[in-house]
Amino acid sequence: MIPGRFIALVYHDVHPEDAFSYGRLGRSATMYHVSHRAFRSHLDVIEGAGLRCLDEAAMRDCLAGGRTRTGPGVLLSFDDGWRGAVECAAPALAERGMAAFFFITTDFVGRRFFATTDALRRLDPSLFTIGSHGVTHRMLSGLSSDAIHAELADSRSRLEDLLGRPVTYLSVPGGATDRRVLDIAAAVGYDHVFTSALGMNPTADGRRGIARIGVKQDTTPATLRRWLTGDVRRERARAALLGVPKRVLGMRTYSRLRRLLLGEAVGREHVFEP
């Protein structure tokens, strides 16, 4: 049966141990990484709530208005293409028959801490859907139209060559989207766009604005249970406050300022440059 609405969670890396060293990578990235043990506890919460993890077909049906019951569902997604997401999280999901979406930044493939081409090819397409997360992870809304087109078209082409099947799903890096980004994404061939907006789906933007909420190191089971009911009021209030400097400064400048405030201006490595 197809849920009438769903909450979408976005993870990044799932590391094998409670304490895991990322070397000089900054906390602006690693605060979104969870341990394998914590991830399994999250799956326990989802199963305990009796929610279905939506696969590609179920998500499409839900967004198109195909409803056979009124209860909510949940969609699991992973951004960037971290190795632990593919090698730790995916097997844990497969054990329980839970579907998920993996959004890959193509320049990251094969780099330290990131999945290899072989690992991506081994993901079971009956459970796991692969989409694009751009080529370089730059903030798209701050780029020229030509640069946006290159980011989206090149990443899609590389993934399709790698997988041998169409790639029509996009997760916008940093949630840096606007009408121009959406229009270019559609022209390139993406028919569903995942964002960083907060809320239950379907949103008013439908398949062009799939809302998600980011899971962090400190996300507790109690918080996750609240999210699964659709209650993200606290997070939306916080996002509204942060939205002011993001709009004033622009996403690229805001991201640089955030690193400075987190003490990452010097002596840290960064996965991407905004």
Phi and psi restraints in degrees (value plus and minus 20) as a CYANA .aco file:
   2 ILE   PHI    -120.9   -80.9
   2 ILE   PSI     103.7   143.7
   3 PRO   PHI     -81.4   -41.4
   3 PRO   PSI     130.9   170.9
   4 GLY   PHI    -100.7   -60.7
   4 GLY   PSI     -37.0     3.0
   5 ARG   PHI    -175.9  -135.9
   5 ARG   PSI     143.0   183.0
   6 PHE   PHI    -173.0  -133.0
   6 PHE   PSI     130.5   170.5
   7 ILE   PHI    -119.5   -79.5
   7 ILE   PSI     117.6   157.6
   8 ALA   PHI    -130.3   -90.3
   8 ALA   PSI     107.3   147.3
   9 LEU   PHI    -122.7   -82.7
   9 LEU   PSI     121.2   161.2
  10 VAL   PHI    -139.9   -99.9
  10 VAL   PSI     101.5   141.5
  11 TYR   PHI    -123.1   -83.1
  11 TYR   PSI     149.7   189.7
  12 HIS   PHI    -142.6  -102.6
  12 HIS   PSI    -115.7   -75.7
  13 ASP   PHI    -118.3   -78.3
  13 ASP   PSI     132.5   172.5
  14 VAL   PHI    -144.8  -104.8
  14 VAL   PSI      85.7   125.7
  15 HIS   PHI    -112.8   -72.8
  15 HIS   PSI     133.5   173.5
  16 PRO   PHI     -93.2   -53.2
  16 PRO   PSI     -38.5     1.5
  17 GLU   PHI    -147.5  -107.5
  17 GLU   PSI     139.4   179.4
  18 ASP   PHI     -81.7   -41.7
  18 ASP   PSI     -60.0   -20.0
  19 ALA   PHI    -130.4   -90.4
  19 ALA   PSI      95.8   135.8
  20 PHE   PHI    -153.7  -113.7
  20 PHE   PSI     111.9   151.9
  21 SER   PHI    -112.3   -72.3
  21 SER   PSI     104.6   144.6
  22 TYR   PHI    -122.8   -82.8
  22 TYR   PSI       0.6    40.6
  23 GLY   PHI      43.8    83.8
  23 GLY   PSI    -145.3  -105.3
  24 ARG   PHI    -116.3   -76.3
  24 ARG   PSI      -9.1    30.9
  25 LEU   PHI     -83.6   -43.6
  25 LEU   PSI     119.3   159.3
  26 GLY   PHI     -98.6   -58.6
  26 GLY   PSI     137.7   177.7
  27 ARG   PHI     -86.2   -46.2
  27 ARG   PSI     -41.2    -1.2
  28 SER   PHI     -78.6   -38.6
  28 SER   PSI     -45.0    -5.0
  29 ALA   PHI    -116.5   -76.5
  29 ALA   PSI     -68.4   -28.4
  30 THR   PHI     -95.5   -55.5
  30 THR   PSI     -33.2     6.8
  31 MET   PHI     -85.0   -45.0
  31 MET   PSI     -36.2     3.8
  32 TYR   PHI    -116.1   -76.1
  32 TYR   PSI     -10.2    29.8
  33 HIS   PHI    -123.1   -83.1
  33 HIS   PSI     121.9   161.9
  34 VAL   PHI    -144.7  -104.7
  34 VAL   PSI     137.1   177.1
  35 SER   PHI     -97.1   -57.1
  35 SER   PSI     139.8   179.8
  36 HIS   PHI     -80.0   -40.0
  36 HIS   PSI     -59.2   -19.2
  37 ARG   PHI     -83.7   -43.7
  37 ARG   PSI     -65.3   -25.3
  38 ALA   PHI     -83.7   -43.7
  38 ALA   PSI     -59.9   -19.9
  39 PHE   PHI     -81.7   -41.7
  39 PHE   PSI     -63.9   -23.9
  40 ARG   PHI     -82.3   -42.3
  40 ARG   PSI     -56.1   -16.1
  41 SER   PHI     -85.5   -45.5
  41 SER   PSI     -53.4   -13.4
  42 HIS   PHI     -85.8   -45.8
  42 HIS   PSI     -60.9   -20.9
  43 LEU   PHI     -84.4   -44.4
  43 LEU   PSI     -55.2   -15.2
  44 ASP   PHI     -81.6   -41.6
  44 ASP   PSI     -61.4   -21.4
  45 VAL   PHI     -83.1   -43.1
  45 VAL   PSI     -64.0   -24.0
  46 ILE   PHI     -82.6   -42.6
  46 ILE   PSI     -65.8   -25.8
  47 GLU   PHI     -83.7   -43.7
  47 GLU   PSI     -60.5   -20.5
  48 GLY   PHI     -83.4   -43.4
  48 GLY   PSI     -49.8    -9.8
  49 ALA   PHI    -100.7   -60.7
  49 ALA   PSI     -27.6    12.4
  50 GLY   PHI      50.7    90.7
  50 GLY   PSI       7.1    47.1
  51 LEU   PHI    -113.3   -73.3
  51 LEU   PSI     124.6   164.6
  52 ARG   PHI    -106.4   -66.4
  52 ARG   PSI     116.1   156.1
  53 CYS   PHI    -105.3   -65.3
  53 CYS   PSI      97.9   137.9
  54 LEU   PHI     -93.0   -53.0
  54 LEU   PSI     114.1   154.1
  55 ASP   PHI    -114.7   -74.7
  55 ASP   PSI    -193.9  -153.9
  56 GLU   PHI     -77.6   -37.6
  56 GLU   PSI     -68.2   -28.2
  57 ALA   PHI     -86.2   -46.2
  57 ALA   PSI     -63.1   -23.1
  58 ALA   PHI     -86.1   -46.1
  58 ALA   PSI     -58.0   -18.0
  59 MET   PHI     -83.7   -43.7
  59 MET   PSI     -65.0   -25.0
  60 ARG   PHI     -80.3   -40.3
  60 ARG   PSI     -63.9   -23.9
  61 ASP   PHI     -83.1   -43.1
  61 ASP   PSI     -62.5   -22.5
  62 CYS   PHI     -83.0   -43.0
  62 CYS   PSI     -65.7   -25.7
  63 LEU   PHI     -87.6   -47.6
  63 LEU   PSI     -46.7    -6.7
  64 ALA   PHI    -104.7   -64.7
  64 ALA   PSI     -23.6    16.4
  65 GLY   PHI      74.2   114.2
  65 GLY   PSI      -8.1    31.9
  66 GLY   PHI    -100.4   -60.4
  66 GLY   PSI      81.0   121.0
  67 ARG   PHI    -140.7  -100.7
  67 ARG   PSI     104.4   144.4
  68 THR   PHI    -135.8   -95.8
  68 THR   PSI     -24.1    15.9
  69 ARG   PHI    -175.3  -135.3
  69 ARG   PSI     144.1   184.1
  70 THR   PHI    -116.1   -76.1
  70 THR   PSI     -33.3     6.7
  71 GLY   PHI     -89.8   -49.8
  71 GLY   PSI     142.4   182.4
  72 PRO   PHI    -103.6   -63.6
  72 PRO   PSI     144.1   184.1
  73 GLY   PHI    -146.5  -106.5
  73 GLY   PSI    -196.8  -156.8
  74 VAL   PHI    -156.7  -116.7
  74 VAL   PSI     123.8   163.8
  75 LEU   PHI    -139.2   -99.2
  75 LEU   PSI     111.1   151.1
  76 LEU   PHI    -124.3   -84.3
  76 LEU   PSI     114.2   154.2
  77 SER   PHI    -159.9  -119.9
  77 SER   PSI     138.0   178.0
  78 PHE   PHI    -155.8  -115.8
  78 PHE   PSI     106.0   146.0
  79 ASP   PHI    -121.1   -81.1
  79 ASP   PSI     132.4   172.4
  80 ASP   PHI      70.9   110.9
  80 ASP   PSI     -57.4   -17.4
  81 GLY   PHI      76.3   116.3
  81 GLY   PSI      12.2    52.2
  82 TRP   PHI     -81.9   -41.9
  82 TRP   PSI     126.9   166.9
  83 ARG   PHI     -80.3   -40.3
  83 ARG   PSI     -63.2   -23.2
  84 GLY   PHI     -84.7   -44.7
  84 GLY   PSI     -51.3   -11.3
  85 ALA   PHI     -82.5   -42.5
  85 ALA   PSI     -60.6   -20.6
  86 VAL   PHI    -101.4   -61.4
  86 VAL   PSI     -60.4   -20.4
  87 GLU   PHI    -116.0   -76.0
  87 GLU   PSI     -40.5    -0.5
  88 CYS   PHI    -128.3   -88.3
  88 CYS   PSI     -71.0   -31.0
  89 ALA   PHI     -90.3   -50.3
  89 ALA   PSI     -65.6   -25.6
  90 ALA   PHI     -79.2   -39.2
  90 ALA   PSI     -65.4   -25.4
  91 PRO   PHI     -82.1   -42.1
  91 PRO   PSI     -56.8   -16.8
  92 ALA   PHI     -84.2   -44.2
  92 ALA   PSI     -57.7   -17.7
  93 LEU   PHI     -89.4   -49.4
  93 LEU   PSI     -62.6   -22.6
  94 ALA   PHI     -81.8   -41.8
  94 ALA   PSI     -56.5   -16.5
  95 GLU   PHI     -76.9   -36.9
  95 GLU   PSI     -51.9   -11.9
  96 ARG   PHI    -124.4   -84.4
  96 ARG   PSI     -17.7    22.3
  97 GLY   PHI      47.9    87.9
  97 GLY   PSI      10.6    50.6
  98 MET   PHI    -115.7   -75.7
  98 MET   PSI     111.4   151.4
  99 ALA   PHI    -103.5   -63.5
  99 ALA   PSI     139.7   179.7
 100 ALA   PHI    -180.4  -140.4
 100 ALA   PSI     144.0   184.0
 101 PHE   PHI    -134.2   -94.2
 101 PHE   PSI     115.4   155.4
 102 PHE   PHI    -139.3   -99.3
 102 PHE   PSI      99.2   139.2
 103 PHE   PHI    -125.6   -85.6
 103 PHE   PSI     101.4   141.4
 104 ILE   PHI    -128.6   -88.6
 104 ILE   PSI     108.9   148.9
 105 THR   PHI    -107.5   -67.5
 105 THR   PSI      91.8   131.8
 106 THR   PHI     -87.6   -47.6
 106 THR   PSI     -49.8    -9.8
 107 ASP   PHI     -89.5   -49.5
 107 ASP   PSI     -37.2     2.8
 108 PHE   PHI    -105.2   -65.2
 108 PHE   PSI     -36.4     3.6
 109 VAL   PHI     -79.2   -39.2
 109 VAL   PSI     106.7   146.7
 110 GLY   PHI      66.7   106.7
 110 GLY   PSI     -27.4    12.6
 111 ARG   PHI     -95.9   -55.9
 111 ARG   PSI     146.4   186.4
 112 ARG   PHI     -75.4   -35.4
 112 ARG   PSI     112.2   152.2
 113 PHE   PHI      57.8    97.8
 113 PHE   PSI     -20.2    19.8
 114 PHE   PHI    -137.2   -97.2
 114 PHE   PSI     137.9   177.9
 115 ALA   PHI     -87.7   -47.7
 115 ALA   PSI     131.1   171.1
 116 THR   PHI    -109.8   -69.8
 116 THR   PSI     148.1   188.1
 117 THR   PHI     -81.8   -41.8
 117 THR   PSI     -60.7   -20.7
 118 ASP   PHI     -82.7   -42.7
 118 ASP   PSI     -61.2   -21.2
 119 ALA   PHI     -84.3   -44.3
 119 ALA   PSI     -58.1   -18.1
 120 LEU   PHI     -87.0   -47.0
 120 LEU   PSI     -60.3   -20.3
 121 ARG   PHI     -84.4   -44.4
 121 ARG   PSI     -47.9    -7.9
 122 ARG   PHI     -98.8   -58.8
 122 ARG   PSI     -31.6     8.4
 123 LEU   PHI     -82.5   -42.5
 123 LEU   PSI     108.7   148.7
 124 ASP   PHI     -88.7   -48.7
 124 ASP   PSI      93.0   133.0
 125 PRO   PHI     -88.5   -48.5
 125 PRO   PSI     -32.7     7.3
 126 SER   PHI     -96.8   -56.8
 126 SER   PSI     -39.0     1.0
 127 LEU   PHI    -133.3   -93.3
 127 LEU   PSI     -56.3   -16.3
 128 PHE   PHI    -136.9   -96.9
 128 PHE   PSI     109.4   149.4
 129 THR   PHI    -126.2   -86.2
 129 THR   PSI     110.9   150.9
 130 ILE   PHI    -123.5   -83.5
 130 ILE   PSI     112.1   152.1
 131 GLY   PHI    -150.4  -110.4
 131 GLY   PSI    -198.8  -158.8
 132 SER   PHI    -115.3   -75.3
 132 SER   PSI     126.4   166.4
 133 HIS   PHI    -149.6  -109.6
 133 HIS   PSI      13.4    53.4
 134 GLY   PHI      61.8   101.8
 134 GLY   PSI     158.3   198.3
 135 VAL   PHI    -108.4   -68.4
 135 VAL   PSI     -66.8   -26.8
 136 THR   PHI    -137.1   -97.1
 136 THR   PSI     -27.5    12.5
 137 HIS   PHI      54.8    94.8
 137 HIS   PSI      -2.5    37.5
 138 ARG   PHI     -89.1   -49.1
 138 ARG   PSI     136.4   176.4
 139 MET   PHI     -93.6   -53.6
 139 MET   PSI      88.3   128.3
 140 LEU   PHI     -83.8   -43.8
 140 LEU   PSI     -58.3   -18.3
 141 SER   PHI     -85.5   -45.5
 141 SER   PSI     -36.0     4.0
 142 GLY   PHI    -115.0   -75.0
 142 GLY   PSI     -17.1    22.9
 143 LEU   PHI    -120.3   -80.3
 143 LEU   PSI     144.9   184.9
 144 SER   PHI     -90.0   -50.0
 144 SER   PSI     141.2   181.2
 145 SER   PHI     -80.1   -40.1
 145 SER   PSI     -58.6   -18.6
 146 ASP   PHI     -84.3   -44.3
 146 ASP   PSI     -60.1   -20.1
 147 ALA   PHI     -88.6   -48.6
 147 ALA   PSI     -58.6   -18.6
 148 ILE   PHI     -81.4   -41.4
 148 ILE   PSI     -65.9   -25.9
 149 HIS   PHI     -79.0   -39.0
 149 HIS   PSI     -63.6   -23.6
 150 ALA   PHI     -84.3   -44.3
 150 ALA   PSI     -64.7   -24.7
 151 GLU   PHI     -77.4   -37.4
 151 GLU   PSI     -66.2   -26.2
 152 LEU   PHI    -100.1   -60.1
 152 LEU   PSI     -60.9   -20.9
 153 ALA   PHI     -91.7   -51.7
 153 ALA   PSI     -62.5   -22.5
 154 ASP   PHI     -87.2   -47.2
 154 ASP   PSI     -61.7   -21.7
 155 SER   PHI     -85.4   -45.4
 155 SER   PSI     -61.1   -21.1
 156 ARG   PHI     -82.9   -42.9
 156 ARG   PSI     -64.3   -24.3
 157 SER   PHI     -82.7   -42.7
 157 SER   PSI     -63.7   -23.7
 158 ARG   PHI     -83.1   -43.1
 158 ARG   PSI     -63.1   -23.1
 159 LEU   PHI     -87.0   -47.0
 159 LEU   PSI     -59.9   -19.9
 160 GLU   PHI     -86.0   -46.0
 160 GLU   PSI     -58.0   -18.0
 161 ASP   PHI     -84.2   -44.2
 161 ASP   PSI     -59.1   -19.1
 162 LEU   PHI     -88.8   -48.8
 162 LEU   PSI     -62.1   -22.1
 163 LEU   PHI    -114.9   -74.9
 163 LEU   PSI     -45.0    -5.0
 164 GLY   PHI      54.5    94.5
 164 GLY   PSI       5.4    45.4
 165 ARG   PHI    -171.0  -131.0
 165 ARG   PSI     142.8   182.8
 166 PRO   PHI     -85.1   -45.1
 166 PRO   PSI     127.4   167.4
 167 VAL   PHI    -142.7  -102.7
 167 VAL   PSI      93.3   133.3
 168 THR   PHI    -145.8  -105.8
 168 THR   PSI     -10.3    29.7
 169 TYR   PHI    -133.1   -93.1
 169 TYR   PSI     117.7   157.7
 170 LEU   PHI    -148.8  -108.8
 170 LEU   PSI     114.3   154.3
 171 SER   PHI    -129.8   -89.8
 171 SER   PSI     102.7   142.7
 172 VAL   PHI     -98.8   -58.8
 172 VAL   PSI     101.0   141.0
 173 PRO   PHI     -76.6   -36.6
 173 PRO   PSI     110.0   150.0
 174 GLY   PHI      45.6    85.6
 174 GLY   PSI     -13.2    26.8
 175 GLY   PHI      46.7    86.7
 175 GLY   PSI      -2.9    37.1
 176 ALA   PHI    -101.4   -61.4
 176 ALA   PSI      57.5    97.5
 177 THR   PHI    -141.3  -101.3
 177 THR   PSI     136.3   176.3
 178 ASP   PHI    -175.3  -135.3
 178 ASP   PSI    -197.7  -157.7
 179 ARG   PHI     -79.1   -39.1
 179 ARG   PSI     -57.2   -17.2
 180 ARG   PHI     -84.3   -44.3
 180 ARG   PSI     -64.4   -24.4
 181 VAL   PHI     -81.2   -41.2
 181 VAL   PSI     -64.5   -24.5
 182 LEU   PHI     -83.9   -43.9
 182 LEU   PSI     -60.8   -20.8
 183 ASP   PHI     -86.9   -46.9
 183 ASP   PSI     -60.4   -20.4
 184 ILE   PHI     -88.5   -48.5
 184 ILE   PSI     -59.5   -19.5
 185 ALA   PHI     -78.9   -38.9
 185 ALA   PSI     -63.4   -23.4
 186 ALA   PHI     -84.8   -44.8
 186 ALA   PSI     -61.6   -21.6
 187 ALA   PHI     -85.0   -45.0
 187 ALA   PSI     -53.8   -13.8
 188 VAL   PHI     -93.9   -53.9
 188 VAL   PSI     -46.9    -6.9
 189 GLY   PHI     106.1   146.1
 189 GLY   PSI      -9.7    30.3
 190 TYR   PHI    -108.3   -68.3
 190 TYR   PSI     109.5   149.5
 191 ASP   PHI    -128.4   -88.4
 191 ASP   PSI     -25.5    14.5
 192 HIS   PHI    -156.8  -116.8
 192 HIS   PSI     112.2   152.2
 193 VAL   PHI    -144.4  -104.4
 193 VAL   PSI     104.3   144.3
 194 PHE   PHI    -117.3   -77.3
 194 PHE   PSI     117.1   157.1
 195 THR   PHI    -142.9  -102.9
 195 THR   PSI    -187.3  -147.3
 196 SER   PHI    -133.4   -93.4
 196 SER   PSI      -5.3    34.7
 197 ALA   PHI     -85.9   -45.9
 197 ALA   PSI     133.9   173.9
 198 LEU   PHI    -126.7   -86.7
 198 LEU   PSI     115.1   155.1
 199 GLY   PHI     131.6   171.6
 199 GLY   PSI     157.1   197.1
 200 MET   PHI    -103.6   -63.6
 200 MET   PSI     132.3   172.3
 201 ASN   PHI    -128.3   -88.3
 201 ASN   PSI     129.8   169.8
 202 PRO   PHI     -91.6   -51.6
 202 PRO   PSI     122.6   162.6
 203 THR   PHI    -109.2   -69.2
 203 THR   PSI     158.3   198.3
 204 ALA   PHI     -82.4   -42.4
 204 ALA   PSI     -44.5    -4.5
 205 ASP   PHI    -108.3   -68.3
 205 ASP   PSI     -24.2    15.8
 206 GLY   PHI      38.8    78.8
 206 GLY   PSI    -151.5  -111.5
 207 ARG   PHI     -93.3   -53.3
 207 ARG   PSI     -31.9     8.1
 208 ARG   PHI    -114.1   -74.1
 208 ARG   PSI     -15.6    24.4
 209 GLY   PHI    -176.4  -136.4
 209 GLY   PSI      48.0    88.0
 210 ILE   PHI    -101.2   -61.2
 210 ILE   PSI      95.2   135.2
 211 ALA   PHI     -96.3   -56.3
 211 ALA   PSI     127.2   167.2
 212 ARG   PHI    -164.5  -124.5
 212 ARG   PSI     137.7   177.7
 213 ILE   PHI    -143.9  -103.9
 213 ILE   PSI     115.0   155.0
 214 GLY   PHI    -104.3   -64.3
 214 GLY   PSI     109.2   149.2
 215 VAL   PHI    -105.7   -65.7
 215 VAL   PSI     115.6   155.6
 216 LYS   PHI    -139.6   -99.6
 216 LYS   PSI     154.1   194.1
 217 GLN   PHI     -73.5   -33.5
 217 GLN   PSI     -58.4   -18.4
 218 ASP   PHI    -117.1   -77.1
 218 ASP   PSI      -7.0    33.0
 219 THR   PHI     -90.7   -50.7
 219 THR   PSI      99.1   139.1
 220 THR   PHI    -111.5   -71.5
 220 THR   PSI     140.8   180.8
 221 PRO   PHI     -76.2   -36.2
 221 PRO   PSI     -56.9   -16.9
 222 ALA   PHI     -83.7   -43.7
 222 ALA   PSI     -61.6   -21.6
 223 THR   PHI     -84.3   -44.3
 223 THR   PSI     -63.4   -23.4
 224 LEU   PHI     -81.2   -41.2
 224 LEU   PSI     -62.1   -22.1
 225 ARG   PHI     -80.1   -40.1
 225 ARG   PSI     -59.9   -19.9
 226 ARG   PHI     -83.7   -43.7
 226 ARG   PSI     -64.6   -24.6
 227 TRP   PHI     -79.8   -39.8
 227 TRP   PSI     -59.9   -19.9
 228 LEU   PHI     -84.7   -44.7
 228 LEU   PSI     -40.3    -0.3
 229 THR   PHI    -104.1   -64.1
 229 THR   PSI     -26.5    13.5
 230 GLY   PHI      75.5   115.5
 230 GLY   PSI     -17.2    22.8
 231 ASP   PHI    -107.8   -67.8
 231 ASP   PSI      79.6   119.6
 232 VAL   PHI    -143.7  -103.7
 232 VAL   PSI      11.0    51.0
 233 ARG   PHI     -82.6   -42.6
 233 ARG   PSI     -61.1   -21.1
 234 ARG   PHI     -82.7   -42.7
 234 ARG   PSI     -63.4   -23.4
 235 GLU   PHI     -88.7   -48.7
 235 GLU   PSI     -55.0   -15.0
 236 ARG   PHI     -89.3   -49.3
 236 ARG   PSI     -55.4   -15.4
 237 ALA   PHI     -84.4   -44.4
 237 ALA   PSI     -63.1   -23.1
 238 ARG   PHI     -84.8   -44.8
 238 ARG   PSI     -62.5   -22.5
 239 ALA   PHI     -83.5   -43.5
 239 ALA   PSI     -55.0   -15.0
 240 ALA   PHI     -84.5   -44.5
 240 ALA   PSI     -58.7   -18.7
 241 LEU   PHI     -86.8   -46.8
 241 LEU   PSI     -63.8   -23.8
 242 LEU   PHI     -91.5   -51.5
 242 LEU   PSI     -40.3    -0.3
 243 GLY   PHI     -85.5   -45.5
 243 GLY   PSI     -45.9    -5.9
 244 VAL   PHI     -84.8   -44.8
 244 VAL   PSI     -76.2   -36.2
 245 PRO   PHI     -84.7   -44.7
 245 PRO   PSI     -49.7    -9.7
 246 LYS   PHI     -84.3   -44.3
 246 LYS   PSI     -62.1   -22.1
 247 ARG   PHI     -90.1   -50.1
 247 ARG   PSI     -60.0   -20.0
 248 VAL   PHI     -90.4   -50.4
 248 VAL   PSI     -65.1   -25.1
 249 LEU   PHI    -108.1   -68.1
 249 LEU   PSI     -45.8    -5.8
 250 GLY   PHI      68.7   108.7
 250 GLY   PSI     131.7   171.7
 251 MET   PHI     -83.3   -43.3
 251 MET   PSI     -56.6   -16.6
 252 ARG   PHI     -88.0   -48.0
 252 ARG   PSI     -67.1   -27.1
 253 THR   PHI     -86.7   -46.7
 253 THR   PSI     -59.8   -19.8
 254 TYR   PHI     -80.2   -40.2
 254 TYR   PSI     -62.7   -22.7
 255 SER   PHI     -83.8   -43.8
 255 SER   PSI     -59.1   -19.1
 256 ARG   PHI     -86.6   -46.6
 256 ARG   PSI     -62.2   -22.2
 257 LEU   PHI     -83.7   -43.7
 257 LEU   PSI     -58.9   -18.9
 258 ARG   PHI     -81.1   -41.1
 258 ARG   PSI     -62.3   -22.3
 259 ARG   PHI     -81.8   -41.8
 259 ARG   PSI     -60.1   -20.1
 260 LEU   PHI     -81.9   -41.9
 260 LEU   PSI     -64.3   -24.3
 261 LEU   PHI     -87.9   -47.9
 261 LEU   PSI     -46.3    -6.3
 262 LEU   PHI    -106.8   -66.8
 262 LEU   PSI     -14.6    25.4
 263 GLY   PHI      55.8    95.8
 263 GLY   PSI       9.2    49.2
 264 GLU   PHI    -131.1   -91.1
 264 GLU   PSI      -2.2    37.8
 265 ALA   PHI     -85.5   -45.5
 265 ALA   PSI     -56.3   -16.3
 266 VAL   PHI    -155.0  -115.0
 266 VAL   PSI     135.0   175.0
 267 GLY   PHI      58.6    98.6
 267 GLY   PSI     -11.8    28.2
 268 ARG   PHI    -146.6  -106.6
 268 ARG   PSI     129.0   169.0
 269 GLU   PHI    -113.0   -73.0
 269 GLU   PSI     130.0   170.0
 270 HIS   PHI    -144.2  -104.2
 270 HIS   PSI     120.2   160.2
 271 VAL   PHI     -86.9   -46.9
 271 VAL   PSI     -56.5   -16.5
 272 PHE   PHI    -166.4  -126.4
 272 PHE   PSI     140.8   180.8
 273 GLU   PHI    -130.2   -90.2
 273 GLU   PSI     102.9   142.9
